Amino acid sequence: MNSMMIGISLFATLLSTLSYLAYPGEMIKYGPVVFTGLAAFPVANWIVGKYLIPRFMSMKVTSAYEILEIKLGKGTRNLATIFFLSLRFLWMSTIVYATVDSALIPILGLSQEMVPAVSIILVLITVVYTTMGSLKAVVMTDVLQTVVMFVGVILAIVVIGWKVGSVDAFFNPSLFDHWEPVDFSINATKRMTVGNIFIMTLVWQVCTAGSDQMAIQRYLATKDARTASRSYKISLAVSCGIQLLLAIVGLMVMAYFTYFPGQMAEGSTIYQDADTLFPRFILIGLPAGITGLIAAAIMAAAMSSLSSGLNSSSTVIQEDIINRVRKKKAILFLI
């Protein structure tokens, strides 16, 4: 598959609903410091694209954890398989529950009793198209879902700008009084410093893009190491774009509720309830049609991550568990 499709798919895989809804809240509460992690992207691209991806492509494996057996033995491969499957099953279930309970149910005005039913429907649809089309279906739907995510964010920006009515309103110094001064240090006692965010982003990118089956499976779907490296670069570019747009959404949502405090839920404040303001605006501030599109974007973020998790987990189960058991039985039979 070509690098553009794989790159966009890799981005969609790693951006879950939790991130889609959380980035505006982080901007509201802490300011732009959280997005200084984007400066780590070129370093991550250099490490993953130049050193890790070429090695994966040259080893001709199906599962990422086959590499561990080659270098470190069967025990290490088994442990990595357990860790990966545990992580991804918990990750997928969290994404489904959070998407339905925190976003879809409030936005669509449904009863909380509908959470299990809506979750099951969401999972079944994703399982069906993932099973029917395998990795190609996952990649193609990831691309379509990415378009929906971008359109949803851009429409939210347009609507908020139209409702507030003045560009100057978004640069009122009083909006930013609760932001702490920018701290460039590396400090384990603080959550938001430039140094901490840079290191966190770099480690997360290298570890995820350089060892997770969901990423490596996509590299192996390209024709060579150069194409695979290009796909990772594209995923970083798309991720940078969506994060910047979501940061703008956070700034604009903060301005909206500052000028229209009566629109906030009773007893809530901008600082303490920053994570809930974007979903709140979707619910009360958008026209019905656009609300539906944002709901589709939230579902797209969840389904792209879920389909990728299903596909990569099934690959690991097949290659690292089922096929290995079959080989052992065949050897014992021959003996």
Disulfide bonds with the S-S distance in Angstrom:
none
